[in-house]
Amino acid sequence: MQYKKLINKIIVLSAVILLILQISVSYADIEDEEPLSYNEIQNEIIQTSATIEDTLKLNARIGLIYDRSSKTILYEKNGQKQVPMASTTKIMTSIVVLENANLSDIVTIDKKAAGTGGSRLGLKLNDKITVHDLLYGLMLKSGNDAAVALAIHVGGSIEGFSNLMNKKAQEMGLVNSHFVTPHGLDEKEHYTTAYELACMADYALEIPKFKEIVGSKSYNITINGKSKIISNTNELLGNLNGVYGVKTGFTNGAGRCLVTACKRGELDIITVVLGADTKKIRTSDSIKLIEYAYKNYEVINIKEIIQNEFERWKNLNEKRIYINKGKESQIHLKINELPYEEIAIKKSEKDSIITNFSCLYYLEAPVNKNQIIGSAKIQIKDKIIGNLDIMAEDIIQKKEVLDYIIEFLKLVP
């Protein structure tokens, strides 16, 4: 009898433990179930902005500032480390959907999407909703059920959609990202870096519909013909000057995550915070990154600076180049360009731009158009930002016998 009672107690205890585990797992991936209040966010903005210095001290494990003009990193803390990304995954999910689906398509929710846990839009079996509204549910409400519904609609299955995500990552040149799911719930082979996540956000923000979605504080979607208002989980949107997106995220493995796009004046940046222990830290560190960038950086027209310096150098050196056996004695030079016109630079380094030009001063004809005859190294302080080619602007042909005869006759009195 006592043995049976012991067995029953073990069974009951096991059931309780399983229930606790199920609850902990399901809540581990719920996106911002208790967002910071307006007053909490404003206090964080005021307190954090007031303490910004020339150096950054982040509490999150990973942080990064990305300049959208030059596609370069302004600041990073473990920015190249492969880590889980939680619901910031949905940035890539949106890219793939927007490039492969018709927004007006109506999706019927299947069992798999309806049964997806974690952060949810609240979709049920056989619900009908457009791809357009699923995208809003994906990016504002961070619906994992919306992610699965979109993945199955576009890719035929989660695996098929993940293949599309990985293919897109390869096309974008992302070598440290790999996708297994469309929603970002923790999986061993699902990871990215802060830098590549910023690249994804930068790419996505060039898609007008994506930018419109992530810039919405709320939206009225329609499920089965009935309206439902959903709100954006991005607490900085509408509260911090210049913020216009992008995405929050949370899982046990990834911690609290936030990708933010912000523009003030000419400076357009993306900040990434990954691995924050609390929402307060995630918010505070994101504000730190943003305010640090706008306190310390400004945008300059690097193309204009390089061109002006090149013209000065060219005026002194172009005539010094000797073309042996060339029909023309004077060569005209040009320089290729950086892939961007503007770059964000530290205000303290505005006078530290260095341009070093070098070229060959003896050439054998013929000289081809765009033939490389020199190079330019562009630095900001000790950092090289570009190595450019100096090229011949036009063809210089080699002299023929007739040319020599004509030259000789000109010398005869």
Buried (B, 14 or more C-beta within 10 A) or exposed (E): EEEEEEEEEEEEEEEEEEEEEEEEBEEBBBBBEEBBEEEBBEEBBEEBBEEBEEEBEBBBBBBBBBBBBBEBBBBBBBBEBEBBBBBBBBBBBBBBBBEBBEEEEEBEBBEBBBEBBBBBBBBEEEBEBBBBBBBBBBBBBBBBBBBBBBBBBBBEEBEEBBBBBBEBBEEBEBEBBBBBBBBBBBBEEBBBBBBBBBBBBBBBBEBEBBBEBBBBEEBEBEBEEEEBEBEBBBBBBBBBEBBBBBBBBBBBBBBBBBBBBBBEEEBBBBBBBBBBEEBBBBBBBBBBBBBBBBEBBBBBBBBEBBBEBBEEBBEEBEEEBEBEBBBBEEBEBBBEBBEBBBBBBBEEBEEEBEBEBEBEEEBEBBBEEEBEBBBBBBBBEEEEBBEBBBBBEEBBEBBEEEBEEEEEEEEEE
